[in-house]
Amino acid sequence: MFPGKDKIMKKILAAGIIIVAAAFGSHAPAQEAKGPKIEIKELRYDLGKVVQGTQATHVFEVRNAGTEPLVIERVQTS
C-alpha cells in the first residue's frame, strides 16, 4: 500500500456523498397543476323515501379551487 491512502479514501467518500446529496436534494418542489379544479364536499345525498308528487331538493356545494375558470357542461341525476 502507499502512504496517505486513508486520507484519499476519505476525500473520495466525502465527494461521493456530496454528489449524491446534490443529485437527490436539488429537485424543485412539485408545482400544483394549472387549470380548473373542482371540489365537491359531498358526492352523494340520500333523500330517503319521497312521496310521489312532492318536491325534494338538496344543494350540493361546488367550488373551483383551480387557477382557471371551471365550466360544468352536464349534470345527471339518478
C-alpha positions as CSV (number, residue, x, y, z in Angstrom):
1,M,0.0,0.0,0.0
2,F,1.0,3.6,-0.2
3,P,1.1,6.3,2.5
4,G,-1.9,8.6,2.8
5,K,-4.3,6.0,1.4
6,D,-6.8,6.6,4.2
7,K,-6.9,10.4,3.5
8,I,-7.6,9.8,-0.2
9,M,-10.3,7.3,0.5
10,K,-12.0,9.7,2.9
11,K,-11.9,12.5,0.3
12,I,-13.3,10.2,-2.3
13,L,-16.1,9.1,0.0
14,A,-16.9,12.7,1.0
15,A,-17.0,13.8,-2.6
16,G,-19.3,10.9,-3.4
17,I,-21.7,11.8,-0.6
18,I,-21.8,15.4,-1.8
19,I,-22.5,14.4,-5.4
20,V,-25.3,12.0,-4.3
21,A,-26.8,14.7,-1.9
22,A,-26.7,17.3,-4.7
23,A,-28.4,14.9,-7.2
24,F,-31.2,14.0,-4.9
25,G,-31.6,17.2,-2.9
26,S,-31.7,19.7,-5.7
27,H,-35.1,18.9,-7.3
28,A,-37.7,21.6,-7.1
29,P,-40.9,21.0,-5.1
30,A,-43.8,19.8,-7.1
31,Q,-45.9,22.6,-8.5
32,E,-49.7,22.3,-8.5
33,A,-51.3,21.8,-11.9
34,K,-52.7,24.8,-13.6
35,G,-56.3,24.9,-14.8
36,P,-59.7,24.3,-13.2
37,K,-60.0,22.0,-10.1
38,I,-63.5,21.0,-8.9
39,E,-64.1,20.5,-5.2
40,I,-67.4,19.0,-4.1
41,K,-68.0,18.5,-0.3
42,E,-70.3,15.5,-0.8
43,L,-70.7,13.4,-3.9
44,R,-74.0,11.7,-2.9
45,Y,-77.0,12.6,-0.8
46,D,-79.9,10.2,0.1
47,L,-83.3,12.0,0.1
48,G,-84.8,8.9,1.7
49,K,-88.4,8.0,0.7
50,V,-90.1,10.7,-1.3
51,V,-93.8,10.6,-1.8
52,Q,-94.8,10.8,-5.4
53,G,-96.0,14.3,-6.4
54,T,-93.9,16.1,-3.7
55,Q,-90.7,18.1,-4.4
56,A,-87.4,17.0,-2.8
57,T,-84.3,19.2,-3.0
58,H,-80.7,19.3,-1.9
59,V,-77.9,21.8,-2.5
60,F,-74.5,20.5,-3.5
61,E,-71.7,22.9,-2.8
62,V,-69.3,23.1,-5.8
63,R,-66.1,25.1,-5.7
64,N,-63.4,25.9,-8.2
65,A,-60.1,25.6,-6.4
66,G,-58.1,25.9,-9.6
67,T,-56.4,28.7,-11.4
68,E,-58.7,28.9,-14.5
69,P,-62.5,29.0,-14.9
70,L,-64.4,25.8,-14.2
71,V,-67.1,25.0,-16.8
72,I,-69.8,22.5,-15.8
73,E,-71.3,21.2,-19.0
74,R,-73.5,18.3,-17.9
75,V,-75.2,17.3,-14.7
76,Q,-77.1,14.0,-14.3
77,T,-79.3,12.7,-11.5
78,S,-80.1,9.2,-10.7
